[in-house]
């Protein structure tokens, strides 16, 4: 996963989401474009499909599983 990747993840509650990793200027949470500098963006960078990723968010850690990377 790198800047420009579109990533589909599933969380612990089995909720699936798709995000595009973008630079901070292009970030738009309403359109699922997340900054590479955000906690989620930073956690996803460098991972690949089937990896389990721990995100250190302000309200506590959570894990995601990477389902697909485009």
Secondary structure, 3 states (H helix, E strand, C coil): CCCCCEEEEEECCCCEEEEEEECCCCCEHHHCEEECCCHHHHHHCCCCCCCEEEEEECCEEEEEEEEEEC
